[in-house]
Amino acid sequence: MSSQPSVPVDVARLREVLDGPWAEVREAHRTELDDSFLPVYGETGDQARERITGLLPRLPVTMGMPAAFPAEYGGRSDIGASIVATEMLAQVDLSLMVKAGVQWGLFGGAVLSLGTGRHHDAYLRDIVAGDILGCFAMTETGHGSDVQQLRTTCTYDPATQTFDLHTPHQAARKDYIGNAARDGRMAVVFAQLITNGQRHGVHAWLVPIRDAQGNPMPGVTIGDAGPKAGLLGVDNGRLSFDHVTVPRDMLLDRYGQVAADGTYSSPISNDSRRFFTMLGTLVRGRASVGGAAAAATKVALTVAVRYGDIRRQFSSPDAEREVLLNDYLAHQRKLLPALATTYALHFAQAELVAAIDQVQGGDGPVDEHRQRELESRAAGLKAAQTWHATRTIQMCREACGGAGYLAENRLPGLKADTDVFTTFEGDNTVLLQLVAKGLLTGYRDEFGSLDGWGRASFVAEQVREMVLERTAARSLIERLVSAVPGRDEEVAVTDRGWQLKAFEDRERHLLDGAVRRLRNGASTKKDRPFDIFNDVQDHVLAVAAAHVDRVTLEAFVAGIEATSDPAVKALLSRVCDLYALSVIEAHKGWFLEHGRLTPARAKVITAVVNNLLKELRPQMGTLVDGFGIPQSWLHCAILREEADRQEAMAAHDAAGDPQTVPA
């Protein structure tokens, strides 16, 4: 193994690969978002809200989040551009990203996806322009993840041809609603539709919540969610409705219509299937959250890597100067595997965005099977990316020592602002259950995508087989896997086929075990469906995590294959080795326990990882430079101050100046 890639890497070529098909969107944000968009350290919540609201109208439109809307309403029908714009805003200010995401992703996206022509013509132009600020009122105090069981009701009265929107008790209050506490004028409200005495499941209505002067509308109670750990610029609030009258035509009725006489009709007869179809149209919100978390992680890693390339600590016997932090193996063990995982997730996110744009961006009907695949993949990646962000930003904070704890060095803000990402747009644990369900043939369709475990009856035959579908570069990956010899001991651990096979084998074995346990439970607990699932919940979560690891590796491999620049391709290949072997090393216990690794090979993997760290050490700066984050966006005092301090110390040492340079 060479000590470093033999061909110099052109950062511009690496950036081209990472910028991908929406490079113009990324570049537009780098060009248009100046220092006035950056966080203000030490501001109060009220100051942050005022600042963020003022910035909203200044954001790019055709190259920004509103790009997803049709051209006739001010966008350009480009869903991929909208998601990529979210990632770029996350690197500037996460409060601004969330505020914009509520306005154009959740609120506007719901009107676009769930409404029909009359809603679009009446409201979308003003929503895109920011003239109508709105909310997405789904979550309730008593029902967060379990959306299908929301308690808010909206009952139709044929005599008045209006709906009665009502919050029956405190647990049904809409909670943590972005844009509600201060700025929202309208809300997309999710509630149980009741007409002619019959419930038809959760639907959505467009409801005014404030008048032109900003006062609550009659029957609408608005409260502030209160101080939060982060995202100070987002005005999260609470909404309650006391028999609020809603006109019949304010029902967003793409998937369910109520006639003047109260007759209900829908193109989808099954309530559960209709509900999940409605939520499926909003999948880009989940993809945006995952992408934003990954983007924030890139900022943290850039700060930590650049700091480690200028900060010196302790000296070695054979060195005239103190040693750079990034030259210590312990520091490399922190930063480089996290950097490799960030690269892997970047390619997985890029593949997901392209798939969403392809499936949902056309004019024809959405392919239901592909839509379900997108829901599952978006859920899994969102969980992986947000957990990775939480771990990595904390690690970067520690890697910068006490300086990393100062607000002026950006890391505390990134840590506080991304922490909630693991539980909004779907709690990560619930999302992994969704992924696991999608892997079991005959199970997903029976139980839907987001409901709680075992709400319907269950029989063993419903779990029939495993579905292990490739997500990227199918022919290439199958060729690499099939080329692996039968005796794994004969294969180098850096063989890509061996790595792919190891990930695939882990997922398949875990999934097979989950199937067996579900069948066994079904045969002994037929009348206790909740217990059947609850007893194997830990197992199915492990299945989902293994699945996400596998599809992430496959996406990375596909991204490398599509790279034309030889030097960039070689570098990415070594980063991919580090990602794959770091995952295997982290799960070494499982691979040893199940006979997939010998103790000797397990030790080899650790040695190879350490060698990869040495090989990639000179490329750490190149790897973070490839993210293309403008220097000003880092908004980090420590990088400027430490560079100046080290320069002063070097000059002092060279001159032999006896005076002490302050630390």
C-alpha positions in Angstrom: 0.0 0.0 0.0 1.4 3.4 -1.0 1.9 6.1 1.5 -0.3 8.5 -0.5 -2.2 8.7 -3.8 0.5 9.0 -6.5 -1.3 11.6 -8.7 -2.0 15.1 -7.4 -5.7 15.8 -6.9 -7.2 18.9 -8.5 -9.7 20.2 -5.9 -11.8 21.8 -8.6 -12.3 18.4 -10.3 -13.2 16.8 -6.9 -15.7 19.6 -6.3 -17.3 19.0 -9.7 -17.9 15.4 -8.7 -19.5 16.4 -5.4 -21.5 19.3 -6.8 -23.2 16.9 -9.2 -26.0 17.7 -11.6 -27.3 20.7 -9.6 -23.9 22.4 -9.6 -25.4 25.7 -10.8 -27.7 25.7 -7.8 -24.8 25.2 -5.4 -22.7 27.9 -7.1 -25.6 30.3 -7.1 -25.9 30.1 -3.3 -22.1 30.4 -2.9 -22.2 33.6 -5.0 -25.4 35.2 -3.7 -25.4 34.5 0.0 -22.9 37.0 1.5 -21.9 37.5 5.2 -25.2 39.2 6.0 -26.9 35.7 5.9 -24.5 34.2 8.5 -25.5 33.5 12.1 -25.1 36.3 14.6 -23.5 34.9 17.7 -25.1 35.9 21.1 -28.4 37.3 19.8 -31.6 36.7 21.7 -34.4 34.6 20.4 -36.5 37.6 19.4 -33.5 39.1 17.6 -32.9 35.9 15.7 -36.5 35.6 14.7 -36.6 39.1 13.4 -33.4 38.6 11.5 -34.4 35.3 9.9 -37.8 36.6 8.8 -36.1 39.6 7.2 -33.7 37.3 5.2 -36.4 35.1 3.8 -37.4 37.3 0.9 -33.8 37.8 -0.1 -33.2 34.1 -0.8 -32.8 32.8 -4.3 -36.1 31.8 -5.9 -35.5 30.0 -9.2 -32.2 28.5 -7.9 -33.6 28.1 -4.4 -36.1 26.1 -2.5 -39.1 27.5 -4.5 -37.6 25.9 -7.6 -39.8 22.8 -7.0 -42.9 24.8 -7.9 -44.2 25.0 -11.5 -43.0 27.9 -13.6 -46.4 29.5 -13.8 -46.3 30.0 -10.0 -42.7 31.3 -9.9 -40.6 28.1 -9.7 -39.1 25.9 -12.4 -40.5 22.4 -11.6 -37.2 21.3 -10.4 -37.5 19.2 -7.2 -33.8 18.2 -7.1 -32.8 21.9 -7.2 -35.1 22.6 -4.2 -33.5 19.8 -2.1 -30.0 20.9 -3.0 -30.8 24.5 -2.1 -31.8 23.2 1.3 -28.4 21.6 1.7 -26.7 24.9 0.8 -28.8 27.0 3.2 -27.9 24.5 6.0 -24.2 25.5 5.6 -25.1 29.2 6.0 -27.6 29.3 8.8 -29.7 26.3 10.0 -32.5 28.6 11.3 -32.8 30.2 7.9 -32.9 26.7 6.3 -35.6 25.4 8.6 -37.7 28.7 8.2 -37.4 28.4 4.5 -38.1 24.7 4.6 -41.3 25.2 6.5 -42.5 27.9 4.1 -41.6 26.3 0.7 -41.1 22.7 1.6 -43.8 21.8 4.1 -46.5 24.5 3.8 -46.1 25.3 0.1 -45.2 21.7 -0.7 -48.4 20.4 0.9 -50.6 22.9 -1.0 -48.9 21.9 -4.2 -49.0 18.1 -3.6 -52.3 17.7 -1.8 -54.3 20.6 -3.3 -55.8 20.9 -6.8 -55.9 23.6 -9.5 -58.1 26.0 -7.6 -55.8 26.0 -4.5 -52.7 26.4 -6.8 -54.2 29.3 -8.7 -55.4 31.0 -5.5 -52.4 30.7 -3.3 -49.2 29.3 -4.8 -47.9 32.5 -6.4 -48.1 34.3 -3.0 -46.6 31.4 -1.2 -43.6 31.3 -3.6 -43.2 35.0 -3.3 -43.3 34.9 0.5 -46.4 37.1 0.6 -48.3 34.4 2.4 -46.3 32.8 5.2 -47.6 29.5 6.4 -47.3 26.5 8.7 -47.5 22.8 8.5 -49.7 21.8 11.4 -49.5 18.0 11.7 -47.8 17.1 14.9 -49.9 16.9 18.0 -48.9 16.9 21.7 -50.2 13.4 22.2 -49.5 12.0 18.8 -46.2 12.9 17.2 -45.0 10.0 15.1 -48.3 8.2 15.1 -49.9 10.7 12.6 -52.7 8.3 11.5 -54.2 8.5 15.0 -54.4 12.4 15.2 -57.2 13.5 17.4 -58.1 16.9 15.8 -61.4 16.6 13.9 -62.8 18.4 10.9 -66.5 17.6 10.6 -68.6 18.5 7.5 -72.0 20.2 7.8 -74.1 19.9 4.6 -76.5 22.6 5.8 -73.7 25.3 5.8 -71.4 23.5 3.4 -68.5 24.1 5.8 -66.3 22.1 8.0 -66.0 22.4 11.8 -62.3 22.2 12.8 -61.9 21.3 16.5 -59.3 20.5 19.0 -61.2 18.1 21.4 -58.7 18.1 24.3 -55.2 19.4 25.2 -53.4 16.3 23.9 -54.8 17.1 20.4 -53.1 20.6 20.3 -50.8 21.1 17.4 -47.4 21.4 18.8 -43.9 22.6 17.8 -45.3 24.1 14.6 -42.7 26.2 12.7 -43.8 29.7 11.6 -46.8 29.5 14.0 -45.6 31.6 17.0 -44.9 34.8 15.1 -45.2 34.9 11.3 -47.7 32.4 9.9 -50.9 33.7 8.4 -52.2 30.3 7.1 -51.7 26.7 8.1 -52.1 23.4 6.4 -53.9 21.6 9.2 -54.1 17.8 9.3 -57.2 16.3 11.0 -59.7 13.4 10.9 -62.3 14.0 8.2 -65.8 13.2 9.4 -68.9 13.5 7.1 -72.4 12.1 7.4 -71.3 10.5 10.7 -68.4 8.5 9.2 -64.7 9.0 9.6 -62.5 8.9 6.5 -59.0 9.2 8.0 -56.5 12.0 8.1 -56.8 14.8 5.5 -55.5 18.3 5.2 -57.2 21.7 5.1 -55.8 25.2 4.3 -56.8 27.3 7.3 -56.2 31.1 8.0 -54.8 31.4 11.5 -54.2 35.2 11.6 -55.9 38.2 10.1 -54.1 41.0 8.1 -53.1 42.7 11.4 -51.5 39.5 12.7 -54.2 38.8 15.3 -55.5 35.2 15.8 -58.6 34.4 13.8 -61.8 33.6 15.7 -61.5 30.3 17.5 -57.8 29.9 16.8 -55.5 29.9 19.9 -51.8 30.5 19.2 -49.0 30.0 21.7 -45.2 30.1 21.6 -43.4 26.7 22.1 -40.9 28.5 24.3 -37.1 28.6 24.5 -35.3 25.8 22.6 -31.8 24.4 22.7 -31.2 25.7 19.1 -32.8 27.1 16.0 -33.5 30.4 17.7 -34.6 32.0 14.5 -37.5 29.6 14.0 -40.8 30.7 15.7 -42.1 27.3 16.8 -45.6 27.6 18.2 -48.8 25.8 19.3 -52.2 25.9 17.6 -55.6 24.9 19.0 -59.0 25.2 17.2 -62.3 25.9 19.0 -64.9 24.9 16.4 -63.3 27.0 13.7 -65.5 27.2 10.5 -63.6 26.2 7.3 -65.2 26.5 3.9 -65.6 23.3 1.9 -63.3 24.4 -0.8 -60.4 24.7 1.6 -60.1 21.0 1.9 -56.9 20.0 0.0 -58.8 17.4 -2.0 -56.4 15.7 -4.5 -56.9 12.4 -2.7 -60.3 12.9 -1.1 -63.3 15.0 -2.0 -66.5 15.9 -0.1 -69.5 16.9 -2.2 -72.0 19.6 -1.2 -74.3 17.0 0.3 -71.5 15.5 2.3 -70.8 12.5 0.1 -67.2 11.4 0.4 -65.2 10.1 -2.6 -61.6 9.2 -3.3 -59.6 7.7 -6.1 -58.0 5.5 -3.4 -60.7 3.5 -1.5 -58.5 2.1 1.3 -58.1 4.6 4.2 -54.6 3.4 5.1 -53.3 3.3 1.6 -54.7 6.8 0.9 -53.1 8.1 4.0 -49.7 6.8 3.1 -50.0 8.0 -0.5 -50.7 11.5 0.8 -47.7 11.4 3.1 -45.6 9.9 0.3 -46.0 13.0 -1.8 -44.1 14.9 0.9 -41.1 12.7 0.9 -38.8 15.4 -0.2 -39.1 17.1 3.2 -37.5 14.1 4.8 -34.8 14.0 2.1 -34.1 17.7 2.7 -33.6 17.2 6.5 -31.1 14.4 5.9 -29.3 16.4 3.3 -29.2 19.5 5.6 -27.8 17.4 8.5 -25.1 16.1 6.2 -24.3 19.6 4.9 -23.9 20.9 8.5 -21.6 17.9 9.2 -19.4 19.0 6.3 -19.0 22.5 7.9 -18.0 21.0 11.2 -15.5 18.7 9.6 -14.0 21.5 7.6 -13.5 23.6 10.7 -11.9 20.6 12.6 -9.7 19.5 9.8 -8.4 23.0 9.0 -7.8 23.7 12.7 -5.9 20.4 13.0 -3.7 21.5 10.1 -2.6 24.6 11.9 -2.8 23.8 15.6 0.3 22.3 17.1 0.5 20.4 20.4 3.5 18.7 22.1 6.7 17.9 20.4 8.5 14.7 19.3 12.2 14.0 20.0 13.1 14.3 16.3 11.1 17.4 15.5 12.1 21.0 15.8 8.5 22.2 16.1 5.5 20.9 17.9 3.4 18.3 16.1 0.3 19.2 14.2 -2.9 17.8 15.6 -3.7 16.0 12.3 -0.4 14.1 12.4 -1.5 12.2 15.5 -3.1 8.8 14.8 -5.7 9.4 17.5 -6.8 12.6 15.8 -6.9 10.8 12.4 -9.0 8.1 14.0 -11.5 10.7 14.9 -11.7 12.8 11.8 -10.9 10.5 8.8 -13.5 7.7 9.3 -16.1 10.4 9.9 -15.0 12.2 6.8 -15.2 8.9 4.8 -18.7 8.3 6.1 -19.7 11.8 5.2 -18.5 11.2 1.6 -20.4 7.9 1.5 -23.6 9.6 2.7 -23.1 12.4 0.2 -23.2 9.9 -2.7 -26.2 8.1 -1.2 -28.0 11.5 -0.8 -27.2 12.5 -4.4 -28.6 9.2 -5.7 -31.8 9.7 -3.6 -32.3 13.3 -4.8 -31.9 12.2 -8.4 -34.4 9.4 -7.8 -37.0 11.8 -6.2 -36.6 14.2 -9.0 -37.1 11.5 -11.6 -40.1 9.9 -9.9 -41.9 13.0 -8.7 -40.8 15.5 -11.2 -42.8 14.2 -14.2 -46.3 15.1 -15.3 -47.6 11.6 -15.4 -48.9 9.4 -12.4 -46.3 8.5 -9.9 -45.1 4.8 -9.9 -46.4 3.5 -6.6 -43.7 0.8 -6.2 -40.9 3.3 -6.8 -42.6 5.8 -4.5 -42.5 3.3 -1.7 -38.9 2.6 -2.4 -38.2 6.3 -2.1 -40.1 6.6 1.2 -38.0 3.8 2.6 -34.7 5.0 1.4 -35.4 8.6 2.4 -36.4 7.4 5.9 -33.2 5.3 6.3 -30.8 7.9 5.0 -32.4 10.6 7.1 -31.8 8.5 10.2 -28.2 7.7 9.2 -27.4 11.3 8.3 -28.8 12.9 11.3 -27.3 10.5 13.8 -24.0 10.8 12.0 -24.3 14.6 12.3 -24.9 14.4 16.0 -21.9 12.2 16.6 -19.6 13.9 14.2 -20.3 17.5 15.2 -19.7 16.5 18.9 -16.4 14.8 17.9 -15.4 17.9 15.9 -16.1 20.1 18.9 -13.8 17.9 21.0 -11.2 17.9 18.3 -11.0 21.7 18.6 -10.6 21.5 22.4 -11.9 24.4 24.5 -12.0 26.7 21.5 -14.6 24.4 20.0 -16.9 25.4 22.9 -16.9 29.1 22.0 -19.9 30.3 20.0 -17.6 32.3 17.7 -16.2 29.1 16.4 -19.5 27.9 14.9 -19.4 24.4 16.3 -21.7 25.0 19.4 -24.4 26.5 17.0 -24.1 23.5 14.6 -24.4 21.1 17.5 -27.5 22.9 19.0 -29.2 23.5 15.7 -28.9 19.9 14.4 -29.7 18.1 17.5 -33.5 18.1 16.9 -33.0 16.7 13.4 -32.9 13.2 14.8 -36.5 13.5 16.0 -38.3 15.8 13.5 -39.5 14.9 10.1 -39.9 11.5 11.7 -38.2 10.1 14.8 -35.2 8.1 13.7 -36.2 4.9 15.5 -39.6 5.0 13.9 -38.1 5.6 10.5 -35.8 2.6 10.8 -38.9 0.5 11.6 -40.4 1.8 8.3 -37.2 0.7 6.5 -37.4 -2.8 8.0 -41.1 -3.2 7.1 -40.2 -2.3 3.5 -37.8 -5.2 3.4 -40.4 -7.9 4.2 -42.5 -9.0 1.3 -46.3 -8.9 2.0 -45.7 -7.1 5.3 -45.4 -3.5 4.2 -48.6 -3.5 2.2 -50.5 -5.1 5.1 -49.3 -2.6 7.7 -48.5 0.5 5.8 -45.4 2.6 6.2 -45.7 4.6 9.4 -48.2 3.0 11.7 -47.3 1.4 15.0 -46.3 -2.2 15.3 -49.0 -4.8 14.9 -52.2 -2.8 14.6 -53.7 -5.4 12.2 -53.9 -9.1 12.6 -50.8 -11.0 11.6 -50.1 -14.5 10.4 -46.8 -16.2 9.6 -47.4 -16.4 5.9 -47.4 -12.6 5.6 -43.7 -12.6 6.1 -42.6 -14.8 3.1 -39.3 -13.7 1.9 -36.5 -11.1 1.9 -36.3 -8.3 -0.6 -32.6 -7.4 -1.2 -32.8 -4.9 -4.1 -29.8 -3.1 -5.4 -30.1 0.7 -5.4 -27.2 1.7 -7.7 -24.9 0.5 -10.5 -26.6 -2.9 -10.3 -24.6 -4.7 -13.0 -21.3 -3.3 -11.7 -21.9 -4.3 -8.1 -23.2 -7.8 -9.1 -20.1 -8.3 -11.1 -17.8 -7.2 -8.3 -19.6 -9.5 -5.7 -19.7 -12.5 -8.0 -16.0 -12.2 -8.7 -15.1 -12.8 -5.0 -13.6 -16.3 -4.5 -15.3 -18.7 -2.2 -12.6 -18.6 0.4 -12.7 -15.1 1.9 -9.2 -15.6 3.4 -7.8 -15.5 -0.1 -9.2 -12.0 -0.7 -7.6 -8.7 0.3 -9.9 -6.7 2.6 -9.5 -3.8 0.2 -11.1 -5.8 -2.6 -14.3 -3.9 -3.4 -16.3 -7.1 -4.2 -15.4 -8.5 -0.8 -16.5 -5.4 1.0 -19.8 -5.3 -0.9 -20.3 -9.0 -0.2 -19.6 -8.5 3.5 -22.2 -5.7 3.8 -24.7 -7.7 1.8 -24.2 -10.8 3.8 -24.7 -9.0 7.1 -28.0 -7.5 5.9 -29.2 -10.7 4.5 -28.4 -12.7 7.6 -30.0 -10.2 9.9 -33.1 -10.1 7.8 -33.4 -13.8 7.6 -33.1 -14.0 11.3 -35.8 -11.4 11.8 -38.1 -13.3 9.4 -37.6 -16.5 11.5 -38.3 -14.8 14.7 -41.5 -13.1 13.4 -42.7 -16.5 12.1 -42.0 -18.1 15.4 -43.7 -15.4 17.3 -46.8 -15.6 15.0 -47.1 -19.3 15.6 -47.2 -18.9 19.4 -48.8 -15.4 19.9 -51.4 -15.2 17.1 -53.7 -13.2 19.4 -51.0 -10.8 20.5 -49.7 -9.0 17.4 -48.1 -6.2 19.4 -46.0 -8.7 21.3 -44.9 -10.4 18.1 -43.3 -7.2 16.9 -42.2 -5.8 20.2 -40.2 -8.9 21.0 -38.1 -8.5 17.8 -37.9 -4.7 17.7 -34.2 -4.6 18.4 -33.6 -7.1 15.7 -35.5 -5.3 13.0 -33.8 -2.0 13.8 -30.4 -3.8 13.3 -31.8 -5.0 9.9 -32.6 -1.5 8.9 -29.3 -0.1 9.9 -27.5 -2.8 8.0 -29.6 -2.1 5.0 -28.8 1.6 5.1 -25.1 0.8 5.4 -25.3 -1.5 2.3 -27.2 0.9 0.0 -24.8 3.7 1.1 -21.7 1.7 0.1 -23.4 0.8 -3.2 -24.1 4.5 -3.9 -20.4 5.3 -3.1 -19.2 2.6 -5.5 -21.6 3.9 -8.2 -20.3 7.5 -7.7 -16.7 6.4 -8.0 -17.5 4.4 -11.2 -19.1 7.6 -12.7 -16.0 9.7 -11.9 -13.8 10.4 -15.0 -10.8 12.2 -13.5 -8.2 9.5 -12.6 -6.7 11.2 -9.6 -10.1 12.0 -8.1 -11.3 8.5 -8.8 -8.2 7.0 -7.0 -8.7 9.3 -4.0 -12.4 8.5 -3.7 -11.6 4.8 -4.0 -9.3 4.9 -0.9 -11.9 7.0 1.0 -14.4 4.3 0.1 -12.1 1.6 1.4 -11.9 3.5 4.7 -15.7 3.9 4.9 -16.3 0.2 4.2 -13.6 -1.1 6.6 -14.5 1.3 9.3 -18.1 0.0 9.3 -16.8 -3.6 9.3 -14.4 -2.7 12.1 -17.2 -1.1 14.1 -19.3 -4.3 13.8 -16.4 -6.6 14.2 -18.2 -8.4 17.1 -21.0 -9.4 14.8 -18.8 -10.6 12.0 -16.7 -12.6 14.4 -19.7 -14.0 16.2 -21.3 -15.2 13.0 -18.1 -16.6 11.5 -17.8 -14.0 8.8 -14.3 -13.0 10.1 -11.5 -14.9 11.6 -9.6 -13.3 14.5 -6.6 -13.0 12.3 -8.5 -11.2 9.5 -10.2 -8.9 12.1 -6.7 -7.8 13.2 -5.7 -7.3 9.5 -8.7 -4.9 9.1 -7.6 -2.7 12.0 -4.0 -2.6 10.6 -5.3 -1.7 7.1 -7.5 1.0 8.5 -4.5 2.5 10.3 -2.5 2.4 7.0 -5.4 4.1 5.2 -5.3 6.8 7.8 -1.6 7.5 7.1 -2.2 7.3 3.3 -5.1 9.8 3.5 -3.5 12.1 6.0 -2.0 14.4 3.3 -5.4 14.6 1.6 -7.4 15.7 4.6 -7.4 19.3 3.5 -8.2 18.3 -0.1 -11.2 16.3 1.0 -12.8 19.1 3.0 -11.9 21.6 0.3 -13.9 19.4 -2.1 -17.1 20.3 -0.2 -16.8 23.8 -1.7 -17.8 25.7 1.4 -16.8 29.4 1.1 -14.3 30.5 3.7 -16.7 33.2 5.0 -19.4 30.6 5.5 -17.3 28.8 8.1 -17.7 31.9 10.3 -15.0 30.6 12.6 -12.7 32.9 14.6 -10.4 30.1 15.6 -9.2 29.5 12.1 -8.1 33.1 11.6 -6.6 33.5 15.1 -4.7 30.2 15.2 -3.2 30.8 11.8 -2.0 34.2 12.9 -0.6 32.7 16.2 1.3 29.9 14.5 2.8 32.4 12.0 4.0 34.5 14.9 5.5 31.5 16.7 7.3 30.4 13.5 8.7 33.8 13.0 9.8 33.9 16.7 11.5 30.5 16.4 13.3 31.4 13.2 14.6 34.6 14.7 15.7 33.0 17.9 13.8 35.8 19.7 14.1 35.2 23.5 10.7 36.9 24.1 7.8 34.7 24.7 5.0 34.6 22.2 1.6 34.6 24.0 -0.4 31.4 23.7 
